[in-house]
């Protein structure tokens, strides 16, 4: 059965994650180093409903990127 973990900071949320769901447009999430996120995660799936992250950078790093109202990018 799946489980949801709430993290204290952006990088701890990524540790061995299969997917990352960004649920807030707070500035600290806009500034996260996506290369570090990619290295920390098991799989590269980003769910970013509000378009907080840099979609071009995420795509270049091999993420499948989901945003509300837009088709998935991989």
Backbone as JSON, one array per atom type, in Angstrom:
{
  "sequence": "XXXXXXXXXXXXXXXXXXXXXXXXXXXXXXXXXXXXXXXXXXXXXXXXXXXXXXXXXXXXXXXXXXXXXXXXXX",
  "N": [[0.85, -1.18, 0.0], [0.52, 2.25, -0.74], [2.19, 5.23, 0.49], [2.22, 8.46, 1.97], [4.53, 11.01, 2.56], [5.28, 13.76, 4.53], [7.51, 16.34, 4.24], [10.14, 18.26, 5.82], [11.69, 20.07, 4.41], [12.55, 21.03, 1.02], [14.62, 19.32, -0.15], [14.78, 17.07, 1.55], [12.36, 15.94, 1.01], [12.77, 14.67, -1.36], [14.38, 12.45, -1.08], [15.0, 9.26, -2.1], [12.54, 9.14, -3.39], [9.77, 8.16, -5.44], [8.12, 9.8, -6.86], [7.56, 13.33, -7.01], [5.54, 15.69, -5.56], [4.65, 18.93, -5.8], [3.13, 21.11, -3.8], [2.8, 23.79, -3.2], [3.37, 27.24, -4.0], [5.58, 28.44, -2.82], [8.55, 30.45, -2.44], [10.99, 29.04, -1.78], [10.73, 26.61, -3.05], [10.79, 27.25, -5.73], [13.45, 27.84, -6.05], [14.92, 25.53, -5.76], [17.52, 23.22, -6.51], [17.32, 21.48, -9.31], [18.97, 19.5, -10.38], [20.1, 18.34, -8.11], [17.78, 17.36, -6.96], [17.07, 15.42, -8.87], [19.21, 13.63, -8.53], [18.7, 12.7, -5.97], [16.28, 11.35, -6.06], [14.53, 8.22, -6.67], [12.97, 7.66, -8.94], [12.03, 9.69, -11.75], [9.71, 11.66, -11.63], [7.74, 14.47, -11.68], [5.19, 16.28, -10.2], [3.62, 19.11, -10.57], [1.39, 21.16, -9.97], [1.0, 23.97, -9.98], [2.98, 25.05, -11.58], [5.53, 25.74, -10.55], [8.2, 24.9, -10.72], [11.09, 24.93, -12.94], [10.27, 24.08, -16.0], [11.64, 23.52, -18.41], [14.23, 22.94, -17.54], [13.68, 20.74, -15.9], [12.77, 18.91, -17.8], [15.1, 18.64, -19.35], [16.67, 17.27, -17.55], [15.55, 14.81, -17.55], [13.11, 14.34, -16.31], [9.69, 13.3, -16.03], [7.14, 15.48, -16.35], [4.37, 16.91, -14.85], [1.72, 19.2, -15.07], [-1.06, 21.17, -14.05], [-3.65, 21.4, -16.4], [-2.04, 21.06, -18.63], [-0.41, 18.98, -21.08], [1.5, 15.99, -20.2], [5.05, 16.28, -19.91], [7.91, 14.73, -21.18]],
  "CA": [[0.0, 0.0, 0.0], [1.31, 3.47, -0.84], [2.2, 6.11, 1.65], [2.57, 9.86, 1.73], [5.42, 11.55, 3.57], [5.39, 15.21, 4.54], [8.9, 16.65, 4.55], [10.42, 19.56, 6.44], [12.33, 20.96, 3.44], [12.45, 20.46, -0.33], [15.54, 18.23, -0.45], [14.44, 15.86, 2.29], [11.2, 15.36, 0.35], [13.21, 13.95, -2.56], [15.21, 11.28, -0.76], [14.5, 7.96, -2.54], [11.14, 9.27, -3.81], [9.37, 7.73, -6.78], [7.51, 10.98, -7.49], [7.57, 14.51, -6.15], [4.36, 16.52, -5.74], [4.88, 20.28, -5.25], [1.78, 21.58, -3.5], [2.8, 25.19, -2.8], [4.23, 28.08, -4.83], [6.53, 29.17, -1.98], [9.83, 30.74, -3.11], [12.05, 28.05, -1.58], [10.55, 25.53, -4.01], [11.23, 27.78, -7.02], [14.91, 27.96, -6.05], [15.55, 24.24, -5.53], [18.42, 22.76, -7.58], [16.71, 20.29, -9.88], [19.97, 18.43, -10.55], [20.18, 17.66, -6.81], [16.52, 16.63, -6.82], [17.19, 14.25, -9.74], [20.15, 12.7, -7.91], [18.15, 12.17, -4.73], [15.08, 10.54, -6.29], [14.62, 6.91, -7.33], [12.35, 7.84, -10.25], [12.0, 11.12, -12.1], [8.36, 12.14, -11.92], [7.4, 15.7, -10.96], [3.82, 16.73, -10.32], [3.77, 20.53, -10.2], [0.14, 21.74, -10.45], [1.06, 25.43, -10.11], [4.08, 25.47, -12.46], [6.55, 26.38, -9.72], [9.54, 24.5, -11.13], [11.54, 25.25, -14.29], [9.88, 22.93, -16.8], [12.7, 23.22, -19.4], [15.32, 22.3, -16.8], [13.18, 19.43, -15.48], [12.76, 18.07, -19.0], [16.5, 18.37, -19.71], [17.2, 16.31, -16.57], [14.9, 13.52, -17.73], [11.88, 14.2, -15.53], [8.35, 13.41, -16.58], [6.65, 16.66, -15.64], [2.92, 17.11, -14.96], [1.2, 20.48, -14.59], [-2.5, 21.3, -14.29], [-4.07, 22.01, -17.65], [-1.05, 20.89, -19.69], [-0.05, 17.58, -21.26], [2.77, 15.63, -19.56], [6.31, 16.47, -20.66], [9.0, 13.83, -20.81]],
  "C": [[0.88, 1.22, 0.0], [1.29, 4.27, 0.44], [2.66, 7.5, 1.23], [3.44, 10.32, 2.87], [5.46, 13.06, 3.43], [6.78, 15.55, 5.03], [9.05, 18.06, 5.11], [11.06, 20.56, 5.48], [12.33, 20.27, 2.07], [13.37, 19.26, -0.58], [15.24, 16.95, 0.33], [13.2, 15.18, 1.7], [11.59, 14.47, -0.82], [13.9, 12.63, -2.27], [14.49, 9.97, -1.09], [13.03, 7.98, -2.97], [10.93, 8.72, -5.22], [8.78, 8.89, -7.56], [7.55, 12.12, -6.48], [6.38, 15.38, -6.53], [4.59, 17.85, -5.04], [3.51, 20.92, -5.05], [1.7, 23.05, -3.09], [3.7, 25.99, -3.72], [5.25, 28.88, -4.01], [7.88, 29.33, -2.67], [10.9, 29.68, -2.93], [11.91, 26.86, -2.53], [10.97, 25.98, -5.41], [12.76, 27.75, -7.15], [15.64, 26.63, -5.87], [16.38, 23.84, -6.76], [17.9, 21.44, -8.13], [17.7, 19.17, -10.14], [20.15, 17.65, -9.25], [18.92, 16.84, -6.56], [16.6, 15.33, -7.63], [18.11, 13.2, -9.11], [19.57, 12.01, -6.68], [17.0, 11.19, -4.96], [15.4, 9.19, -6.92], [14.1, 7.0, -8.76], [12.24, 9.33, -10.52], [10.62, 11.54, -12.58], [8.08, 13.34, -11.04], [5.95, 16.05, -11.25], [3.79, 18.13, -9.71], [2.53, 21.3, -10.68], [0.21, 23.24, -10.74], [2.19, 25.93, -11.0], [5.18, 26.2, -11.73], [7.96, 26.12, -10.25], [9.83, 24.89, -12.59], [11.31, 24.03, -15.18], [10.96, 22.55, -17.82], [13.85, 22.5, -18.72], [14.91, 20.89, -16.37], [13.2, 18.46, -16.66], [14.18, 17.69, -19.41], [17.13, 17.34, -18.78], [16.48, 14.96, -16.63], [13.65, 13.29, -16.9], [10.67, 14.09, -16.44], [7.67, 14.45, -15.71], [5.15, 16.83, -15.92], [2.55, 18.45, -14.34], [-0.28, 20.55, -14.91], [-2.77, 21.98, -15.63], [-3.09, 21.86, -18.8], [-0.76, 19.4, -19.86], [1.27, 17.26, -20.57], [3.94, 15.89, -20.49], [7.28, 15.41, -20.22], [10.11, 13.91, -21.81]]
}
